[in-house]
Amino acid sequence: MKGILLVNLGSPDSTSVKDVRKYLDEFLMDSRVIDLPYVTRALLVKGIILNTRPKQSAEAYSKVWTKEGSPLIVISEKFTKKIKTRIKAPIALGMRYGTPSIESGIDELAQQGVTEILIVPLYPQFAMATTETIVVLATKIIKDKYPNITLTDFPAFYNNDDYIEVLSRSIKETLDKEDFDHLLFSYHGVPERHIKNSDVTGKHCSLNGECCNTKSDAHQYCYRHQCYATTQGVVKKLGLEPGFYSTSFQSRLGKDPWLQPYTDITINDRAQNGIKKLAVVTPAFVADCLETIEEIGMEAKEDFEENTGEVFKTIPCLNDRDDWVDTVSNWLNNWLNN
């Protein structure tokens, strides 16, 4: 029997500093998030970050928390519930960090008699800190607990025509409501070394911009290339003019070089150079979360307005909109019927 496991990033169980610290510990101690030797990573995370960041993050989570709980979890649950109405197969939801866990999702499917699982990381673009860590953990759990279950992972859909269609439609709905001066595609950032570490050719990635435009096997696992490909897919679909849009990367952590240009600097620069009406879309996420609601929708908006910007609009993620649910359901049904 076939079954499906949908997976997203995860969230703390509450906005308490204790729960946020527990979540950040699990998240930041992942070797594919902070890819340093264990002892160095532990000293950094447990010795420094967890002594300062949980309180700050707890305050940020408090700004976005709803009566139902974490926006990411609530939206993911609503999305899964809708998918279940369109799929005639066992379906479960798991989070890479926190609850519900990937293991609990696999357990749920196994208890229903599933022998073949399609794991669907809910990230359009591949990254070692998202897609890869999900598949690696799921593979280990199945090997240890359910060796008779087969695991198949759903590929990154950053340039899938159906995804680009829905994403473009969601963006156009916002652009049609206001005469915006500029559209910013803001993707979650990653350290530059992650890009080179994911280069299966070992020699293609140079991070100079040219490598992303030169056909290579490295692109299958190149997060930077896939982000720019998503942007270009939307640009082509909507017929956006050069100069009206740009791409940047948000949420950098630490002093190591991350993918540039940085979103916060880009937004301030746009405001200071005469952009009065700015729309921002965050296509590295399919569900709104702390990074889209608080970091972009609150902090970036405040910075933009302080730099003489007038209208700042965050375009919602695809969340549980029906056309997105239909798109994913079609993908899943195609797998189930093959």
C-alpha positions as CSV (number, residue, x, y, z in Angstrom):
1,M,0.0,0.0,0.0
2,K,1.2,3.5,-0.9
3,G,1.1,6.4,1.6
4,I,2.3,10.0,1.6
5,L,4.2,12.0,4.2
6,L,4.1,15.8,3.9
7,V,6.9,17.5,5.7
8,N,7.7,21.1,6.7
9,L,10.2,22.8,8.9
10,G,8.4,22.9,12.2
11,S,7.9,25.3,15.1
12,P,8.2,25.5,18.9
13,D,5.4,24.0,20.9
14,S,4.7,27.4,22.5
15,T,6.1,30.9,22.7
16,S,7.7,30.2,26.1
17,V,11.5,30.6,26.2
18,K,11.8,27.0,27.4
19,D,10.0,25.6,24.3
20,V,11.8,28.0,21.9
21,R,15.2,26.9,23.4
22,K,14.3,23.3,22.9
23,Y,13.3,23.9,19.3
24,L,16.3,25.9,18.5
25,D,18.6,23.3,20.1
26,E,17.2,20.6,17.8
27,F,17.2,22.9,14.8
28,L,20.6,24.4,15.1
29,M,22.4,21.2,16.2
30,D,21.4,19.6,12.9
31,S,24.7,19.2,11.0
32,R,23.1,20.2,7.8
33,V,21.9,23.5,9.2
34,I,25.2,24.4,10.9
35,D,27.7,22.2,9.1
36,L,30.6,22.5,11.6
37,P,32.3,19.7,13.5
38,Y,30.1,18.5,16.4
39,V,32.3,19.9,19.2
40,T,32.5,23.3,17.4
41,R,28.8,23.3,16.6
42,A,27.9,22.4,20.2
43,L,30.1,25.1,21.7
44,L,28.5,27.7,19.3
45,V,24.9,26.5,19.8
46,K,24.8,25.4,23.4
47,G,27.5,27.7,24.7
48,I,26.5,30.9,22.9
49,I,23.3,31.0,20.8
50,L,21.0,29.2,23.3
51,N,22.1,31.5,26.0
52,T,20.9,34.6,24.1
53,R,18.6,33.8,21.2
54,P,15.7,31.9,22.7
55,K,14.4,35.0,24.6
56,Q,14.6,37.1,21.4
57,S,13.0,34.4,19.3
58,A,10.3,33.8,21.8
59,E,9.3,37.5,21.6
60,A,9.2,37.3,17.8
61,Y,7.0,34.1,17.9
62,S,4.7,35.9,20.3
63,K,4.0,38.5,17.6
64,V,2.8,35.9,15.1
65,W,1.2,33.3,17.3
66,T,-2.5,32.7,16.9
67,K,-5.2,31.3,19.1
68,E,-4.8,28.1,17.2
69,G,-1.0,28.0,17.6
70,S,2.0,28.4,15.4
71,P,1.0,29.8,11.9
72,L,3.2,27.3,10.2
73,I,1.7,24.3,12.0
74,V,-1.8,25.6,11.7
75,I,-1.5,26.3,7.9
76,S,0.2,22.9,7.3
77,E,-2.6,21.1,9.1
78,K,-5.2,22.9,7.1
79,F,-3.4,22.1,3.9
80,T,-3.1,18.4,4.8
81,K,-6.7,18.2,5.7
82,K,-7.7,19.6,2.3
83,I,-5.3,17.2,0.6
84,K,-6.9,14.3,2.4
85,T,-10.2,15.2,0.7
86,R,-8.6,14.8,-2.7
87,I,-6.4,11.8,-2.2
88,K,-7.5,8.2,-1.7
89,A,-4.5,7.0,0.2
90,P,-3.1,7.3,3.8
91,I,-1.6,10.7,4.4
92,A,0.4,12.1,7.3
93,L,2.0,15.3,8.3
94,G,5.4,15.6,10.0
95,M,7.9,18.4,10.9
96,R,11.6,18.2,10.7
97,Y,11.9,19.8,14.1
98,G,9.4,19.8,16.9
99,T,6.0,18.2,16.7
100,P,4.4,16.4,14.9
101,S,7.7,14.7,14.1
102,I,8.7,12.9,11.0
103,E,8.9,9.7,13.0
104,S,5.4,10.1,14.3
105,G,4.2,10.6,10.7
106,I,6.0,7.4,9.5
107,D,4.6,5.5,12.5
108,E,1.1,6.7,11.6
109,L,1.5,5.5,8.0
110,A,3.1,2.2,9.1
111,Q,0.2,1.5,11.4
112,Q,-2.2,1.8,8.5
113,G,-0.3,-0.9,6.6
114,V,1.7,1.4,4.3
115,T,4.6,-0.3,2.6
116,E,5.7,2.5,0.2
117,I,6.0,6.1,1.4
118,L,6.3,9.2,-0.8
119,I,8.0,11.9,1.3
120,V,7.1,15.4,0.1
121,P,9.4,18.1,1.6
122,L,7.3,21.3,1.3
123,Y,10.1,23.3,-0.1
124,P,10.1,24.4,-3.8
125,Q,14.0,24.6,-3.9
126,F,16.5,22.0,-2.8
127,A,18.8,22.9,0.1
128,M,20.9,20.7,2.4
129,A,19.4,22.5,5.4
130,T,15.8,21.7,4.3
131,T,15.1,19.0,1.7
132,E,18.3,17.0,2.3
133,T,18.0,16.8,6.1
134,I,14.4,15.7,5.9
135,V,15.2,12.8,3.5
136,V,18.2,11.8,5.5
137,L,16.3,11.6,8.7
138,A,13.3,9.8,7.2
139,T,15.7,7.3,5.6
140,K,17.4,6.6,8.9
141,I,14.0,6.1,10.8
142,I,12.7,3.7,8.2
143,K,16.0,1.7,8.1
144,D,16.0,1.4,11.9
145,K,12.2,0.8,12.5
146,Y,10.6,-0.3,9.2
147,P,13.2,-1.9,6.9
148,N,10.4,-3.4,4.8
149,I,9.0,0.1,3.9
150,T,10.2,1.7,0.7
151,L,10.9,5.4,0.7
152,T,10.6,7.7,-2.4
153,D,11.3,11.4,-2.1
154,F,9.4,14.0,-4.2
155,P,11.8,16.2,-6.2
156,A,12.2,19.9,-5.8
157,F,9.5,21.7,-7.8
158,Y,11.1,25.1,-8.1
159,N,10.5,25.2,-11.9
160,N,7.5,22.9,-12.2
161,D,5.1,24.6,-14.6
162,D,2.1,23.9,-12.3
163,Y,3.9,25.4,-9.3
164,I,5.0,28.5,-11.3
165,E,1.4,28.9,-12.6
166,V,-0.1,29.0,-9.0
167,L,2.7,31.1,-7.6
168,S,2.4,33.6,-10.5
169,R,-1.4,33.8,-10.0
170,S,-1.0,34.5,-6.3
171,I,1.5,37.3,-7.0
172,K,-0.7,38.8,-9.7
173,E,-3.6,39.0,-7.3
174,T,-1.6,41.4,-5.2
175,L,0.0,43.4,-8.0
176,D,-3.4,44.0,-9.5
177,K,-4.6,45.8,-6.4
178,E,-1.9,48.5,-6.3
179,D,0.4,50.3,-8.7
180,F,3.6,49.0,-7.2
181,D,7.0,50.4,-8.1
182,H,8.9,47.2,-7.5
183,L,8.5,43.5,-6.7
184,L,11.1,41.8,-4.5
185,F,11.5,38.0,-4.5
186,S,13.0,37.3,-1.0
187,Y,14.3,33.8,-0.5
188,H,15.6,32.4,2.8
189,G,19.4,32.6,2.8
190,V,22.0,29.9,3.3
191,P,25.7,30.1,3.9
192,E,27.7,30.3,0.7
193,R,29.6,27.1,1.7
194,H,26.3,25.2,1.5
195,I,26.1,25.9,-2.2
196,K,29.6,24.6,-2.8
197,N,29.1,21.6,-0.5
198,S,26.0,20.6,-2.6
199,D,27.9,20.8,-5.9
200,V,27.9,17.2,-7.1
201,T,30.4,18.0,-9.8
202,G,32.8,19.4,-7.2
203,K,33.9,22.2,-9.6
204,H,30.9,24.1,-11.1
205,C,29.8,26.5,-8.4
206,S,31.7,29.7,-8.2
207,L,29.0,32.0,-6.8
208,N,29.7,34.6,-9.4
209,G,26.3,34.5,-11.1
210,E,27.6,32.9,-14.3
211,C,27.6,29.4,-13.0
212,C,23.8,29.5,-12.2
213,N,23.2,30.4,-15.9
214,T,25.5,27.7,-17.3
215,K,23.8,24.3,-17.7
216,S,25.3,21.8,-15.2
217,D,24.4,18.7,-13.2
218,A,25.1,20.8,-10.2
219,H,21.9,22.7,-10.7
220,Q,19.9,19.7,-9.4
221,Y,21.1,20.5,-5.9
222,C,22.0,24.2,-6.3
223,Y,19.7,26.3,-4.1
224,R,20.9,29.6,-5.5
225,H,20.3,28.5,-9.1
226,Q,16.9,27.1,-8.2
227,C,15.8,30.4,-6.5
228,Y,16.8,32.5,-9.5
229,A,15.0,29.9,-11.8
230,T,11.8,30.3,-9.7
231,T,12.1,34.1,-10.1
232,Q,12.6,33.8,-13.8
233,G,9.7,31.4,-14.2
234,V,7.4,34.0,-12.6
235,V,8.9,36.8,-14.6
236,K,8.2,35.0,-17.8
237,K,4.7,33.9,-16.8
238,L,3.7,37.5,-15.8
239,G,5.7,39.3,-18.4
240,L,7.5,41.5,-15.8
241,E,9.7,44.2,-17.2
242,P,13.5,44.3,-16.3
243,G,14.0,46.7,-13.4
244,F,10.6,46.1,-11.9
245,Y,11.7,43.0,-10.0
246,S,14.8,41.8,-8.1
247,T,15.9,38.8,-6.0
248,S,17.4,38.8,-2.5
249,F,18.1,36.5,0.4
250,Q,16.9,37.0,4.0
251,S,17.5,35.5,7.5
252,R,21.3,35.3,7.6
253,L,22.8,34.1,10.9
254,G,26.4,34.6,12.2
255,K,29.4,36.2,10.5
256,D,30.1,33.7,7.7
257,P,29.2,35.0,4.2
258,W,25.6,34.1,3.1
259,L,24.0,34.4,-0.3
260,Q,23.7,37.9,-1.4
261,P,22.2,40.4,-2.0
262,Y,20.7,40.6,1.5
263,T,17.0,41.3,1.8
264,D,17.2,43.9,4.6
265,I,19.9,45.9,2.8
266,T,18.0,45.6,-0.5
267,I,14.7,46.9,0.9
268,N,16.4,49.9,2.5
269,D,18.3,50.6,-0.7
270,R,15.1,50.5,-2.7
271,A,13.4,53.0,-0.4
272,Q,16.4,55.3,-0.3
273,N,16.4,55.3,-4.1
274,G,12.9,56.4,-4.7
275,I,10.8,53.2,-4.5
276,K,7.6,54.2,-2.7
277,K,5.4,51.1,-3.2
278,L,7.1,47.8,-2.7
279,A,5.6,44.3,-2.8
280,V,7.6,41.4,-1.4
281,V,7.0,37.7,-2.1
282,T,8.8,34.8,-0.3
283,P,8.9,31.8,-2.6
284,A,11.2,29.7,-0.5
285,F,8.2,29.0,1.7
286,V,4.8,27.5,0.8
287,A,3.3,28.3,4.2
288,D,3.5,31.6,6.1
289,C,5.7,31.5,9.2
290,L,7.9,33.6,11.5
291,E,10.2,34.5,8.6
292,T,7.5,35.8,6.4
293,I,5.1,37.3,8.9
294,E,7.5,38.8,11.5
295,E,10.8,39.3,9.7
296,I,9.3,40.6,6.4
297,G,5.8,41.6,7.2
298,M,6.8,43.5,10.4
299,E,10.5,44.3,10.7
300,A,11.2,44.8,7.0
301,K,8.0,46.9,6.6
302,E,9.1,49.1,9.5
303,D,12.5,49.6,8.0
304,F,11.1,50.4,4.6
305,E,8.7,53.0,6.0
306,E,11.5,54.6,8.1
307,N,13.5,55.0,4.9
308,T,10.7,57.1,3.3
309,G,8.9,54.1,1.7
310,E,5.1,54.5,1.7
311,V,3.4,51.3,0.7
312,F,4.8,47.9,1.7
313,K,2.9,44.7,1.0
314,T,3.9,41.1,1.7
315,I,2.3,38.7,-0.7
316,P,1.0,35.7,1.2
317,C,2.6,32.3,0.7
318,L,0.5,29.7,-1.1
319,N,-0.7,28.3,2.3
320,D,-3.9,26.3,1.8
321,R,-5.4,28.1,-1.2
322,D,-7.4,25.8,-3.3
323,D,-5.5,26.0,-6.5
324,W,-2.3,25.1,-4.7
325,V,-4.1,22.2,-2.9
326,D,-5.4,21.0,-6.3
327,T,-1.9,21.2,-7.8
328,V,-0.2,19.2,-5.1
329,S,-3.1,16.7,-5.1
330,N,-2.6,16.1,-8.9
331,W,1.1,15.5,-8.3
332,L,0.3,13.0,-5.6
333,N,-2.4,11.2,-7.5
334,N,0.0,10.8,-10.5
335,W,2.4,9.1,-8.2
336,L,-0.3,6.9,-6.6
337,N,-1.5,5.8,-10.0
338,N,1.9,4.9,-11.4
